[in-house]
Amino acid sequence: MKIHATSSFDVTGWEQASYDDGVAGPALSRATVRKAFTGDLSGDSTAELLMCQADTSDLGAGAGYVASERVTGRLGDREGTFVIQHWGVSVGGNQSAGGHVVPGSGTGDLAGLTGDIVISVDPAGAHTLTLDYEIG
């Protein structure tokens, strides 16, 4: 039976660099992003993102990313680490982002963790991660 967990998170670090400069078309970049989670999931993470922005001065013009992110912390009453892979797109102010826990990536009490995630941002800019998971 899947367990539903919801956590808020803050971005605590962002280091971004462009690549493929000088080529016509959308801007490509990679970023290391750090987060702090509170709620059903509490802890920290580091993610590596690959991003594409149609116009770097206007996210509404279209943007997308893919990421691998290692989370370290407590999920419910269990501690350990796990990796999530997620992706998202943004166009005209509408955003969607989702992903999954990488099977076999859990350590410690989180060994055997599987699940799906949704990342949302409310109009005020608050970030939420929702995780529906099982531990086998």
Buried (B, 14 or more C-beta within 10 A) or exposed (E): EEEEBEBEBEEEEEEEEEEEEEEEEBBBBBBEBBBBBEBBBBBBBBBEBBBBBBEEEEBEBBBBBBBBBBBBBBBBEBBBBBBBBBBBEBBEEEBEBEBBBBEEBBBEBBBEBBBBBBBBEEEEEEBBBBBBBEBE
